């Protein structure tokens, strides 16, 4: 109950008409599709729902086991430019192992809207407590069921590539810049990352949640 109240308070503090901006909508679509992938990997829904901290302003989107996964999503036909929001987002010095999941979707009228993807995710959750926790996270993310008809874009899932963040991965972190630099937001061209993606199953095993 208190968690739900805090979620409503969080929602009411937003300067919004109750409908997510396109960028936030796309980000939520990617996180939900990735949550579905985790569930399809035979991980109990309780784990990814509890670990889904993106909506509550977590540094990464999912905190799982001993590490974390940051999810970036694109609808671009060519290229994949991801915005990294802070010096800490790709810093594996705080959580290990750390992964970046690059989710690619495309716009297609034959696809699913954000509310459709939410409903599809709900069908994968059977425990009433998990359902409540999931709906609370959606509220924190700024989504309301009553505004479902306002989301007119439809998405078709294409692929997800998962990269492990190591010292070789291109990034800007706190230890790599002067202490005088206190905040950084930058863009990363994922298509130019030379690291080899890892299987989601391997990432989940390294996180200790498979």
C-alpha positions in Angstrom: 0.0 0.0 0.0 2.8 2.4 1.0 4.7 1.6 -2.2 1.6 2.4 -4.3 1.1 5.7 -2.5 4.7 6.6 -3.1 4.3 5.7 -6.8 1.2 8.0 -7.0 3.2 10.8 -5.3 6.0 10.3 -7.8 3.5 10.4 -10.7 1.8 13.6 -9.4 5.1 15.4 -9.2 5.6 14.9 -12.9 4.9 17.9 -15.2 2.8 15.8 -17.6 -0.7 15.3 -18.9 -0.5 11.6 -18.1 1.0 10.5 -21.4 4.6 9.7 -21.8 6.7 11.6 -24.3 7.9 9.5 -27.3 11.4 9.1 -26.0 10.1 7.9 -22.6 7.6 5.6 -24.4 10.3 4.0 -26.4 12.5 3.5 -23.4 9.6 1.8 -21.5 8.9 -0.4 -24.5 12.5 -1.6 -24.5 12.6 -2.3 -20.8 9.4 -4.3 -21.0 10.5 -6.3 -23.9 13.7 -7.1 -22.1 11.8 -8.0 -19.0 9.9 -10.5 -21.2 13.1 -12.0 -22.5 14.3 -12.6 -18.9 11.0 -14.3 -18.1 11.2 -16.4 -21.2 14.7 -17.5 -20.1 12.9 -19.4 -17.3 13.7 -16.8 -14.6 10.8 -16.4 -12.1 9.0 -13.1 -12.8 9.6 -12.0 -9.2 13.3 -11.5 -9.9 13.1 -9.1 -12.9 10.1 -7.2 -11.5 11.9 -6.6 -8.2 15.1 -5.8 -10.0 13.5 -3.4 -12.5 14.7 -0.2 -11.0 14.7 2.0 -14.1 11.3 3.5 -13.2 12.5 4.4 -9.7 15.5 6.3 -11.1 18.0 3.5 -10.7 21.4 4.1 -12.2 20.9 1.0 -14.4 17.5 -0.3 -15.5 17.8 -3.8 -13.9 19.7 -4.8 -10.8 19.9 -8.6 -10.9 21.9 -10.8 -8.6 25.3 -9.3 -8.0 25.2 -7.0 -11.0 23.1 -4.9 -13.3 21.8 -4.5 -16.9 21.3 -1.1 -18.6 18.8 -1.3 -21.5 18.9 1.0 -24.5 16.3 1.0 -27.3 16.2 2.3 -30.8 13.7 2.5 -33.7 16.4 3.7 -36.1 16.6 1.8 -39.3 20.3 2.4 -39.6 22.8 2.8 -36.7 22.2 2.6 -33.0 23.0 5.8 -31.0 22.4 5.3 -27.3 22.4 8.2 -24.8 24.4 7.4 -21.7 23.0 9.5 -18.9 25.8 9.7 -16.4 29.4 8.8 -15.5 28.0 5.9 -13.4 25.7 4.2 -15.9 28.4 2.1 -17.5 30.8 2.0 -14.5 31.3 -1.6 -13.5 33.3 -0.5 -10.5 30.1 -0.4 -8.4 28.3 -3.4 -9.7 29.7 -6.5 -11.4 29.0 -8.0 -13.8 27.5 -5.1 -15.7 25.8 -5.4 -19.1 24.4 -3.2 -21.8 21.4 -4.6 -23.6 20.8 -3.0 -27.0 17.1 -3.5 -28.0 16.1 -2.8 -31.6 12.5 -2.4 -32.6 10.8 -1.0 -35.7 7.7 1.0 -36.2 5.0 -1.0 -37.9 1.2 -0.8 -37.8 1.1 -4.6 -37.6 3.0 -4.5 -34.3 2.0 -3.9 -30.7 1.4 -0.6 -29.0 2.9 0.2 -25.5 -0.4 -0.8 -23.8 -0.4 -4.1 -25.9 3.1 -4.8 -24.7 2.1 -4.1 -21.1 -0.9 -6.5 -21.4 1.4 -9.1 -22.9 3.8 -8.8 -20.1 1.0 -9.0 -17.5 0.0 -12.4 -19.0 3.5 -13.7 -18.0 2.9 -12.8 -14.3 0.7 -15.1 -12.2 1.5 -14.1 -8.6 -0.8 -11.4 -7.3 2.0 -9.7 -5.4 4.2 -9.6 -8.5 1.3 -8.1 -10.5 0.9 -5.4 -7.9 4.6 -4.7 -7.9 4.6 -4.5 -11.7 1.8 -2.1 -11.9 3.5 0.1 -9.2 6.6 0.2 -11.3 4.5 1.3 -14.4 3.1 4.1 -12.3 6.6 5.2 -11.3 7.5 5.1 -15.0 4.7 7.5 -15.7 2.2 5.1 -17.3 -1.5 5.0 -16.6 -3.9 2.5 -18.1 -6.6 5.2 -18.5 -4.4 6.9 -21.1 -3.9 3.7 -23.1 -5.7 5.0 -26.2 -3.2 7.9 -26.4 -0.4 5.6 -27.5 -0.8 5.1 -31.2 2.7 3.9 -32.3 3.1 0.2 -32.9 6.3 -1.6 -32.5 7.7 -4.9 -33.8 10.6 -6.4 -31.9 13.7 -7.1 -34.0 16.6 -8.2 -31.8 18.6 -7.7 -28.6 22.3 -7.7 -28.3 23.9 -7.9 -24.8 27.4 -6.6 -24.2 29.4 -7.2 -21.0 31.0 -4.0 -19.8 34.7 -4.4 -19.3 37.8 -2.2 -19.4 37.8 -2.5 -23.2 34.2 -1.3 -23.6 34.0 2.4 -24.9 32.6 4.6 -22.1 33.3 7.6 -19.9 33.4 6.8 -16.2 34.2 8.8 -13.1 37.7 7.3 -12.6 38.6 8.2 -16.2 38.0 12.0 -15.8 39.1 14.8 -13.6 37.4 15.1 -10.2 36.4 18.5 -11.3 34.0 17.0 -13.8 30.9 16.1 -11.8 28.4 15.2 -14.5 28.5 13.9 -18.1 25.9 12.9 -20.6 27.1 11.5 -23.9 26.1 9.5 -27.0 27.5 6.0 -27.8 27.4 4.5 -31.3 26.7 0.9 -30.4 27.2 -0.2 -34.0 30.8 0.8 -33.7 31.5 -1.2 -30.5 34.0 -3.9 -31.3 33.1 -6.1 -28.4 31.4 -9.4 -29.2 27.8 -9.7 -27.7 27.1 -12.4 -25.2 24.1 -14.7 -25.0 21.4 -13.5 -22.6 21.5 -16.9 -21.0 25.2 -16.5 -20.3 24.7 -13.0 -18.9 21.9 -14.2 -16.5 24.2 -17.1 -15.4 27.0 -14.7 -14.6 24.5 -12.5 -12.7 23.5 -15.6 -10.7 19.8 -15.5 -11.7 19.5 -18.2 -14.3 
